[in-house]
Amino acid sequence: MFLTGTMRVNRGGRLEIGGCDAVDLARRFGTPLYVLDEALVRQNCTAYRETLRRLYPRSQVAYAGKAFLNMAMCRLVGQEELALDVASGGEIYTALKAGFAPEKMIFHGNNKTPEEIRQALRAGLGRFVADSISELELLASLAAEERKIAAVVLRVKPGIEAHTHHYIQTGQLDSKFGLGLADGQALAAVCLALDAEYLEFCGLHCHIGSQIFELEPFRLAAAVMMDFIQEIRSKTGVVVRELNLGGGAGIRYLPEDTPFPVQRYLELITATLQEKASEHNLPLPLLLIEPGRSIAGEAGSTLYTAGAIKEIPGIRKIVAVDGGMTDNLRPALYGAKYTVLHAGRVEDRDLEVVTVAGKACESGDVLIRDAKLPSLARGDVLAVLSTGAYNYSMASNYNRFPRPAVVFVRDGHAELVVARESYEDLVRNDLLPELRTAAGGGSDRCGSQKCTA
Ligand SMILES: Cc1ncc(COP(=O)(O)O)c(C=O)c1O
């Protein structure tokens, strides 16, 4: 077992997060419920911001909104002086509604639509991260049409891809994101960005993966990018001002996970930039990083209520909860593993092995296989840990489940920041036209007369 942030076991043996009893939270707000430990999110923001500022003053931390975004999170991130990565018109809209400064938004995505680009140009977004030549051309023409200068950063594939404990280094990466170095696309995009009247070429970006536990791929990526900055200067005479190294730091989902300390990661990438800058006699670029998971992930927990309990003799015991793949897609999507606690009896030592399943109509809707939990009864509250990133943001209405509420907890106070969806919300955008059966009959406002409308 492990506890994160402000979590503790209270005198009643129950889980407490942000000074709030988890079983009480479940009763008060219902389940499934996303609970975010606000103090831990702020602590993570501060650790990134302050450490980076100390090591490398010309820097900016941007929170990757795709990990977990709603209006309250935008406000929190703004208060913590972080910039914000947005990856869609919906994320831009949410952030603007929350009063987030547009000039501190960085617009990502591999297929921004013309409408999204116009929306971003009109709102005055700080950076456009162009992912392809085709997108760059679209951006150049829309910026000219709108008579607005778009500040552009180019997303480059540094030829390093890392996930969890593995990384690969290849010359030619088969990834849908970014511009290739080896095939000359990245350099061609630089020239295009420099030539376009309404584009301001600001710098380069790369992102090598997510939930990474090794430091070496980050060092390599930083080095490759600095070498490319040198190549750009030698071929075009232009000195790149800005380098964004993306996100990717791993977090703890299981007790045995060992994420690296943020400080070591920041020391390594800043030292690499400094070494490479002196090797190539380049000025130090402005450095940006974009953590998502490592800001929000461990700060989030999901509370569920246990329902049906099924014993499959000789095989397994299944406890079904009132959520599942609709609020946490990651186990079904890519086999992600999580830790679960009995929120009412955290330290109970009398454990049994159970599988925690969701309630969606999919056999793959299993949250945790072979969890060790005290014996459960219908109505018990379970807490799945480290669900702060890529859970709420990936939630769906499959089976027409309303999406759960989100609360921020801090100092014994719980603040509802996203209301639970209602059944009415589920049908809000549904339309009910008069439909005809194949035989042409059925209810039809035109009655027996032929309808020409
Ligand atoms: C461009 C970019 N930046 C940042 C991130 C955030 O990564 P993480 O949540 O692993 O820190 C992602 C995640 O996919 C990304 O695509």
PDBQT file of the ligand as one rigid body, heavy atoms in Angstrom, charges set to zero:
ROOT
HETATM    1  C1  LIG A 501       2.875  17.437 -26.540  1.00  0.00    +0.000 C 
HETATM    2  C2  LIG A 501       2.673  16.897 -25.177  1.00  0.00    +0.000 A 
HETATM    3  N1  LIG A 501       3.153  17.587 -24.127  1.00  0.00    +0.000 NA
HETATM    4  C3  LIG A 501       2.975  17.148 -22.869  1.00  0.00    +0.000 A 
HETATM    5  C4  LIG A 501       2.298  15.978 -22.609  1.00  0.00    +0.000 A 
HETATM    6  C5  LIG A 501       2.104  15.550 -21.185  1.00  0.00    +0.000 C 
HETATM    7  O1  LIG A 501       2.750  14.374 -20.917  1.00  0.00    +0.000 OA
HETATM    8  P1  LIG A 501       2.735  13.766 -19.442  1.00  0.00    +0.000 P 
HETATM    9  O2  LIG A 501       1.335  13.785 -18.974  1.00  0.00    +0.000 OA
HETATM   10  O3  LIG A 501       3.278  12.406 -19.618  1.00  0.00    +0.000 OA
HETATM   11  O4  LIG A 501       3.629  14.638 -18.622  1.00  0.00    +0.000 OA
HETATM   12  C6  LIG A 501       1.790  15.222 -23.661  1.00  0.00    +0.000 A 
HETATM   13  C7  LIG A 501       1.078  13.958 -23.414  1.00  0.00    +0.000 C 
HETATM   14  O5  LIG A 501       0.732  13.186 -24.231  1.00  0.00    +0.000 OA
HETATM   15  C8  LIG A 501       1.982  15.703 -24.988  1.00  0.00    +0.000 A 
HETATM   16  O6  LIG A 501       1.498  15.033 -26.037  1.00  0.00    +0.000 OA
ENDROOT
TORSDOF 0
